[in-house]
Amino acid sequence: MKKEDIQPWDWQRILFGEAPPEFLVEVFIRTFIIYVVLLAIVRLMGKRMGGQLTISEMAIMVTLGAIISPAMQIPQLGVLMGIMILICALIFQRGLNFFEFKSGRFEELSQGTTSLAVKDGIIQLEEMKKAKVSRQQLFAALRNQNVYNLGDVGRVYLEACGIFSVYKKPEPSPGLQIYPPEDQGINSFSQQIVEGNLVCASCGHVVEETDTSHTCEICSSSEWISATVSLPSQLTVS
C-alpha cells in the first residue's frame, strides 16, 4: 500500500481493509482450520507443554497472541477482521468446553488423560514415553515435593494439564534415590544404603540380591546400583 492510499478517517479501509466484507466468511474458515491444527500440534507436543493450562487454553493463548498484532499494524487488514477472529476464538473455546462437559470421550480426545508415571516406587517407562516426559522432569517434580527416593512413592500421576500429583507411602521402603547425579555428597544426609538390595537405575525396581550381571525383569536394563532408604529425619529443602 502506497503512502497516498492511507487516508485518515477512511472507515472502509479501517474496518474492512482492502478486502470485501464477504472475506469475513473466509476469515472464519481460516481461523477454524488454524485453531484445529494448532490444537492438534500442541496436543502432540506432550502434556508438559501445557504446564498448568489445559491444552485448549494454551492453544487459545497462542491464537490470541497471533491475532492482535496484524489487525493493529497492517494497513491492508481491517480491525473488524481481527475482531472477527477474536470472536471466533471465543466461540471455539466456549463450544469446546460445552462438548467436553457433555462428553467424556470428547474431553479425552481434546485434553488427554491422566497417566500413571510411578507405581509403588517403579517408573512406568511406557507411560512416560507416551507422555513425552523424561526421568529428570519427573525427578525434579518429586524433589519439589521433598521426595528424594522412589521408595517413598506410592503413586505419581501426570495429569492431563501437565502437572504431577504425588502420593507418598505411609512408610519409606528401599528404592532409587533421585538426587541430581552431579551432587554426589548429599545422599549421606538423608539416605541409607540397604545391604543386599539392588535397584534398577532405569526404572527403580528393587531386588534382594547382589548379583549385577542379570537384567531387570521390568525394563530389561542391566544397570544396577545399591538401593537406599530414606532416613526418618530426611533432609528437606525450602
Secondary structure, 3 states (H helix, E strand, C coil): CCHHHCCCCCHHHHHHCCCCCCHHHHHHHHHHHHHHHHHHHHHHCCHHHCCCCCHHHHHHHHHHHHHHHHHHHCCCCCHHHHHHHHHHHHHHHHHHHHHHHHCHHHHHHHHCCCEEEEECCEECHHHHHHHCCCHHHHHHHHHHCCCCEHHHEEEEEECCCCCEEEEECCCCCCECECCCCCCCCCHHHHEEEEEEEEEECCCCCEECCCCCCCCCCCCCCCCEEEEEEECCCCCCCC
